[in-house]
Amino acid sequence: MLTDVKTWLETTGMKAAEERFLVPPALPYIVFLEQSNVRGADTKNCIIERNISVELYAEKINKEDENKIEALLNEKSIYYSKDRTWIDSEKFLQTVYDFQLVEKL
């Protein structure tokens, strides 16, 4: 299963960072956020649920860049939702992919 999200996303050829860039690179770029829940049974944690949001920032809708991310998700058979928002204050588009990975520890 996928464990290093940043390395995986960088295979798209776009710059990727967890949480944020201190100095954002030129568009397009990717920022991802992760929230984890660890659980198990019999006093032992053995499952991690990783809720991940991948945010693609671009000047306009770019199907080629979106297809790169979607191909990664489809290749791993990861179910995802997709949402687009224009961020007027920044004058760019945010496309968000939300998905969950469940892994055994």
ABEGO torsion letter per residue (X at the ends): XBABAAAAAAAAGBBBBBGBBABBBBOBBBBBBBBBBBBBBGGBBABBBBBBBBBBBBABBBAAAAAAAAAAAAAAGBBBBBBBBBBAAAGBBBBBBBBBBBBBX
